[in-house]
Amino acid sequence: MYAFSPLVVANLIGLLFIIFKLFGISIFKEKPAALPNGSMGWPLLGETVAFLKPHNSNSIGTFLQEHCSRYGNIFKSHLFGNPTIVSCDLELNKFILQNEGTLFQTGYPKPVHDILGKLSMMLVSGEVHKKLRSVAMSFINVSKSRPNFLHDIEKLSISYIDSWKGKKQVSFFKEAKEITLYLMLKNLLNIEPEDPIAAIVLEDFLTFMKGFVSLPLYIPGTAYANAVKARMRISSTLKEILMNRREEKTKSGETKGYFDELLARESLNDEERVSILLDLLLAGYETTSGLISLVVYFLANDPFALQKLKEEHQFVRKRKKDGEALNWEDYKKMEFTSHVISEALRCGNLVKFVHRKAIKDVKFKEYVIPAGWQVLPIILAAHLDPTLHQNPMEFNPWRWADPATSIKVTPFGGGLRICPGAELGKLETAFFIHHFVLNFRYTFN
């Protein structure tokens, strides 16, 4: 038996290592990609109840705080009846949103399909999604700079603001919902706010949204069951309006804006037309009213931002003749207003997360996301991440003077499904805020 000294053994190992390195031979296998750490929770229920526990919109909530602290910003769980990868990581979130249709697809649970309808743009994929989205975008692109639409925003905003003068209390969010829905009804369907059908549609939308964020139990009398029925009533109303307008147009030959453009598109059937109208009404009503309310709320706690905003709008008004309406060029000059709106979106987080599903096994860094697994990019997590934003809990519109801030904030999603009405919502908010800050003053304690 031969004996080797430790020095000889060490030299031999070193020599072998150099030879392997020179010839590209690896004696170490690359660590295979693996599922992120996490907990699958209870059988069947998983961790859904804890995940859905209500919390302030300027917080990621206890569930995400605890899981990120324990497992990291990417972890596995079992939510909404499916094995799930939860991402509070900005890089992975962008990767998921940008790879729609190739690596991931929309993956909302069945109750969401039941409440939104099978042709909602949030749910359809591929060519159907592309077709419906292009029709919706045509309305948005034309509307945002059309004088009549801009005038309607101002007229309705001024009407509501004037009605609040002298009142001791205003249910602001409710009023904001009326403003945004009536604006969309006017410009989509030529329905005036005072038309009785406008109040009926508003009531159905209020019922619809209560159920949209409730426990999805289809039992008579529950908020979810009421919401499904409300959506069916809204669809029925829209279909009836569609049929009446088609008959009216046949008789008169008169064209009335977007509604008639929708009727003229032969590639669409009536079910698709109704779904597009429903999507546009929902988006213009819910998210825009939420954004307006967030801006008013945050300004109430920031006298410096309010003063700066007021000065900007006073400057815009000085350049106008008495009673002259705002226009698209005025909006483009509202730079600080844009910062305030963007910061309200970052802090207020109208959308917490979106549902996606992996089409195939997806490798991301050291992780693998198995085909068929649900994926939840948590949008608000990156907005409140202290490694991305200095003092993220602070409402600070001035941070948006740095162009890099916009790269770290994704309130409207991304990729193929980025919200088509984002600019429209900002425009409506800016016009409303213009008249609001010039007509009301805040008192600060």
C-alpha positions, -999 to 999 in steps of 0.1 A, spaced: 0 0 0 13 34 -10 11 64 14 10 99 1 19 130 22 -8 157 25 14 180 4 15 155 -25 -23 150 -23 -29 187 -23 -6 192 -53 -24 164 -73 -58 179 -66 -46 213 -77 -31 199 -109 -63 181 -117 -83 213 -111 -61 232 -135 -64 205 -162 -102 205 -158 -103 242 -160 -81 244 -191 -102 218 -210 -136 232 -199 -144 202 -178 -165 208 -147 -165 184 -118 -194 204 -102 -229 201 -115 -249 233 -118 -275 235 -91 -308 227 -107 -336 253 -107 -361 247 -79 -394 259 -66 -391 288 -43 -396 282 -6 -430 287 10 -460 270 26 -489 254 9 -512 260 40 -543 240 47 -557 212 24 -581 227 -2 -582 262 13 -544 267 12 -536 302 24 -563 321 6 -582 334 36 -550 349 51 -539 363 18 -573 381 13 -574 396 48 -582 433 44 -554 458 49 -546 495 41 -537 501 4 -505 518 15 -493 485 31 -486 451 17 -505 435 46 -495 411 73 -496 380 51 -471 393 26 -449 409 52 -446 376 71 -440 355 41 -415 378 25 -396 380 58 -395 342 61 -392 330 25 -380 360 5 -397 382 -21 -406 352 -43 -423 323 -26 -448 294 -32 -482 291 -17 -517 276 -24 -542 303 -33 -576 304 -49 -576 266 -52 -543 264 -71 -505 260 -64 -491 294 -67 -459 314 -71 -463 348 -54 -439 375 -66 -431 407 -46 -400 412 -68 -401 440 -94 -378 422 -118 -399 390 -118 -432 410 -120 -420 428 -152 -407 395 -166 -442 380 -161 -461 409 -176 -438 413 -206 -440 376 -215 -478 375 -218 -488 350 -245 -454 333 -247 -446 321 -212 -477 332 -193 -514 338 -199 -542 353 -179 -553 330 -152 -582 344 -132 -603 320 -112 -637 308 -125 -657 331 -101 -640 361 -118 -650 347 -152 -686 344 -140 -688 380 -127 -670 397 -156 -684 376 -185 -665 353 -208 -655 381 -233 -640 406 -208 -607 419 -220 -592 409 -187 -599 373 -195 -597 366 -232 -564 358 -249 -547 357 -283 -565 371 -314 -598 377 -295 -580 399 -269 -561 417 -297 -593 425 -316 -613 437 -286 -584 458 -273 -579 475 -306 -615 486 -307 -614 499 -272 -581 518 -279 -597 535 -309 -622 551 -285 -596 561 -260 -571 575 -285 -598 597 -302 -615 608 -270 -585 620 -250 -579 650 -272 -614 655 -286 -627 690 -276 -662 677 -269 -650 650 -245 -627 675 -227 -656 699 -224 -678 672 -209 -652 664 -183 -651 701 -173 -688 707 -174 -696 677 -152 -667 684 -128 -678 721 -123 -715 710 -119 -706 687 -90 -681 710 -74 -707 739 -75 -733 716 -59 -709 709 -29 -705 746 -20 -722 753 13 -726 716 23 -713 705 56 -704 670 44 -699 653 10 -696 615 4 -667 622 -19 -660 587 -33 -696 581 -41 -698 615 -59 -666 607 -78 -681 575 -90 -712 593 -103 -690 618 -122 -668 592 -139 -697 568 -148 -719 596 -161 -690 609 -182 -685 575 -198 -722 571 -204 -723 604 -222 -693 598 -244 -699 561 -251 -737 559 -254 -749 596 -257 -768 592 -224 -771 624 -204 -766 623 -166 -802 634 -160 -815 605 -181 -833 580 -158 -814 551 -173 -781 567 -161 -792 563 -124 -803 527 -131 -769 518 -146 -751 535 -117 -770 515 -91 -762 483 -109 -725 492 -111 -725 499 -73 -739 465 -67 -715 449 -92 -684 463 -75 -695 453 -40 -697 417 -52 -665 419 -73 -644 422 -41 -664 398 -20 -662 361 -11 -673 343 -44 -702 323 -30 -731 320 -54 -759 319 -28 -790 340 -33 -787 372 -13 -749 373 -11 -729 402 -25 -713 379 -51 -746 365 -64 -761 400 -65 -731 412 -85 -734 385 -111 -771 394 -115 -762 431 -117 -737 424 -145 -763 405 -164 -787 435 -160 -761 459 -172 -753 437 -203 -791 434 -210 -794 472 -208 -765 478 -231 -778 453 -256 -812 470 -256 -795 504 -262 -775 488 -290 -806 475 -307 -825 508 -303 -796 528 -317 -793 505 -347 -830 510 -355 -827 547 -350 -796 550 -373 -813 529 -400 -842 554 -400 -823 587 -397 -789 578 -412 -774 602 -386 -741 593 -371 -735 598 -333 -698 593 -325 -682 562 -310 -714 542 -305 -721 542 -342 -684 533 -350 -689 503 -328 -720 493 -347 -702 498 -380 -675 473 -372 -686 442 -390 -659 420 -375 -678 423 -341 -710 405 -330 -734 421 -306 -720 401 -276 -685 414 -283 -699 450 -287 -717 447 -253 -685 433 -237 -664 462 -250 -689 488 -237 -690 470 -203 -652 470 -200 -649 506 -209 -676 517 -185 -661 496 -157 -626 509 -163 -637 545 -167 -659 543 -136 -641 524 -110 -604 531 -114 -607 568 -123 -631 576 -94 -606 558 -72 -577 578 -85 -596 612 -81 -604 602 -45 -568 592 -37 -554 625 -50 -579 645 -29 -571 623 2 -533 626 -1 -535 664 -7 -554 667 25 -523 656 44 -497 676 24 -501 714 25 -468 719 6 -479 697 -24 -513 713 -23 -498 748 -25 -475 738 -54 -504 722 -72 -526 753 -67 -499 776 -80 -496 755 -112 -533 756 -118 -535 793 -111 -508 798 -137 -528 777 -162 -560 797 -155 -542 831 -159 -533 821 -195 -570 815 -203 -597 840 -211 -626 842 -186 -647 811 -189 -624 796 -216 -623 757 -215 -592 737 -208 -577 718 -237 -552 691 -244 -523 716 -245 -532 728 -210 -532 692 -198 -497 686 -212 -484 716 -193 -496 703 -159 -463 688 -149 -466 689 -112 -502 677 -114 -488 646 -133 -464 640 -105 -492 642 -79 -513 617 -98 -484 593 -103 -475 595 -66 -511 589 -56 -511 558 -78 -479 546 -62 -490 552 -26 -527 543 -30 -523 511 -51 -556 508 -69 -546 473 -81 -529 450 -56 -521 421 -79 -530 403 -112 -536 367 -120 -514 348 -145 -506 312 -152 -475 296 -166 -480 281 -201 -448 260 -198 -421 254 -172 -404 288 -168 -369 293 -153 -362 326 -136 -328 329 -120 -325 300 -96 -362 293 -96 -385 272 -117 -422 280 -122 -440 248 -132 -464 247 -162 -500 252 -151 -491 269 -118 -508 302 -110 -486 332 -107 -494 364 -88 -473 394 -95 -479 417 -64 -480 451 -80 -481 471 -48 -450 454 -33 -426 471 -56 -443 505 -50 -437 502 -12 -402 486 -14 -377 506 6 -349 493 -15 -365 509 -46 -380 541 -31 -366 564 -4 -392 566 24 -418 547 4 -446 553 29 -442 591 24 -464 609 -2 -438 628 -22 -447 640 -57 -413 656 -61 -397 621 -64 -412 619 -99 -388 646 -111 -364 617 -114 -373 598 -146 -360 566 -129 -390 565 -106 -414 556 -134 -393 524 -141 -400 512 -106 -438 518 -106 -463 498 -126 -498 508 -115 -514 500 -148 -497 466 -153 -475 460 -183 -470 441 -216 -499 433 -238 -524 439 -210 -512 473 -198 -544 493 -190 -555 510 -223 -573 538 -204 -544 549 -182 -539 583 -200 -576 589 -201 -580 584 -163 -551 608 -156 -566 634 -179 -600 633 -162 -583 635 -128 -562 665 -139 -592 684 -152 -613 677 -121 -584 686 -97 -579 719 -117 -614 732 -107 -613 715 -72 -582 732 -59 -592 766 -73 -626 764 -57 -620 747 -23 -594 752 4 -581 726 28 -577 732 65 -548 714 82 -546 706 119 
